[in-house]
Amino acid sequence: MYLSKSKYCNAVQCKKMLWLNEYKPEEKESLNESVLENGTQVGELAKNLFGFHIDVSFNENLKQMIEDTKSLLYLDKVVITEASFEYDNNFCSVDILKKNKSDFEIYEVKSSTEVKDIYKEDISYQYYILNNLGYNVTKASIVYINSQYERNGELNLKELFNIEDVTEYVKEKLENIKLNIKEINNYMNQKREPDELLGIHCVKPYNCPFFKYCTKGLGNQNVFTLKGINNNKKFELYNKGIFEYEELLKIKISDKIKQQIEFELYDEEDYIDKTKIKEFLDKLTYPLYFLDFETFQMSIPLYDKTRPYMQIPFQYSLHYIINDELKHKEFLSEPDIDPRRKLAESLVKDIPKDVCVLAYNMAFEKMVIKELAILYEDLSDHLMNIYKNIKDLMIPFKDRYYYSKNMHGIYSIKYVLPALYPNDPSLDYKNLDLVHNGSEAMNMFANMCNLDKDKQKELKNSLLKYCELDTYAMVKIFYKLKEVTS
Ligand code: SF4
């Protein structure tokens, strides 16, 4: 089989994943995972780490890329990006290849903030190819993002990127890569679908897009649909043959997991601890505010005083109940500017000091407010006052004062809301236009500056509606808690 870096890495995670990709690609699920990383942008920036470089342009005809690389290797000393090689049906493009007088250095660029084992496999595969072609590679390194880097002025690439030398690792792996490639080829030659045990490799280092396919015989209620058990334990139980709900009830499990199973299995009515809910509600005071932020993250810091992947707030929605009346305020930044100062100013204008503020999963809202307070000394006192008065509306669900089978063991607002208000179209995120979840809000805001004015207006409207529904949902949850305790 003709292997590439990504195919090789897929097979290292699970050979069957590569097999299914080849023979049953229609079974592959789109995993819709949050797209925060901008890998291409990171890769392009990292190319400048060693100054002047020559890029081998991408060509669907890989042979052409290999030929282009060869013609550059006649140069004495050169930095080539996307240098491409092939050995015995194994192809790779090296992110950065540094040719010194008589030896070579290879660099693999990742937009992650840590070096994962799979990256080492990736670069070992490249080293294997170059080594077999007779190139004297004296250094192999992984370039990744330094999460501690704070931008101040121009980007400092030497500080933005960390470089980890993995030369010893790739050298030791050489024989192992050869065996792996042989095994992969034998495996891929099987025409009958191979059996493969499920295991932690199904979710690590990446979630396998064939998981649904491989578990399709298990039905809708099984150990993998349970919350509160770590993945290692789930696979351990599965491989012992304990995966059906009835079987799981026979072993020692936590009360919360037992509750999830029993509620779903026996179709139980909602559990409501009125005393605990009342105690929670009694701690709230009026006027009562409901706050929710939207944030975005960038792998490469855009503004001064930001770090890679920092949560940058660009929008909030604020409902509040005052004199028994429900009111609403909101903020949405213009695109393409640092949104934080205006957002912080608006927030202290909209939320008075010493009022009770509810957030859903308050750790996030508190983290955002604290970062703003550190950044803007003049607003710090007011921001920290808001910070200390935040209470968490998630508690009654996280601590199971209120539990419904439709929460399926999850206390996120996206599960709790429909469980409390089933079939209410006004609370259904699916009925919104354009923006239906936090990831979409983040991505659309980040790309908004590329749109024309009309499209921007349309998108702004959708963002406002989305965020408003988040705090309106909190208000409705609060009303439900009051209703069940009245
Ligand atoms: S679900 Fe697991 S066993 Fe099936 S292909 Fe994916 S990694 Fe392999």
Residues whose N, C-alpha, C, O or C-beta is under 5 A from the ligand:
A	BS01	SF4	C14 K16 M17 E196 L197 L198 H201 C202 C208 F210 F211 C214
